[in-house]
Every structure is written in structure tokens, then in C-alpha cells.
Amino acid sequence: MYVKIRELREDRDLSQKEFAQIIGMSQTGYSKYETGENDIPTGILIAIAKYYGTSVDYLLGLTDVKEPYPAKRQV
């Protein structure tokens, strides 16, 4: 997971500081997620997935498909 969030950030040419500001946290705190020093809280994980247009499962390494799941339609 940690490699994927770093790769996604680098693919967008963002620094840790820039991305941390986007999701509303400090660069130091975000850095600890990329290095695996701290686990990523669910809310932050969802924010990262939404920003990059991917699924939380992709970030967690449960799938290699980057595209998010289609939204379920309400019946």
C-alpha cells in the first residue's frame, strides 16, 4: 500500500507537502503513511482513493485494477 500511494503521488508530480495540504494534514504525518511508520486511517485512505480516482482495494493491494468500482445505482 505504501508504495502505491507514493507512486500515485509521484505520477502527478506532487511533493509530499503539496499532497498533504490537499488532504488537509501535515507533511510529516503524511510521510509516515508513505513509509509505513503509521497506518492510514480509513477516512484518509478514502480521501486518497477519491483524489486519485482509484479504489481503496487498489491502495490496499487487494486488486491491481486502478479504476474505482462503478457506483451502485439506487433501486
Residue, then its C-alpha position, 0 to 999 in steps of 0.5 A: m500500500y505504501v508504495k502505491i500511494r507514493e507512486l500515485r503521488e509521484d505520477r502527478d508530480l506532487s511533493q509530499k507537502e503539496f499532497a498533504q495540504i490537499i488532504g488537509m494534514s501535515q507533511t510529516g504525518y503524511s510521510k509516515y503513511e508513505t513509509g509505513e511508520n503509521d497506518i492510514p486511517t480509513g477516512i484518509l485512505i478514502a480521501i486518497a482513493k477519491y483524489y486519485g480516482t482509484s479504489v481503496d482495494y487498489l491502495l490496499g493491494l487487494t486488486d491491481v485494477k486502478e479504476p474505482y468500482p462503478a457506483k451502485r445505482q439506487v433501486 
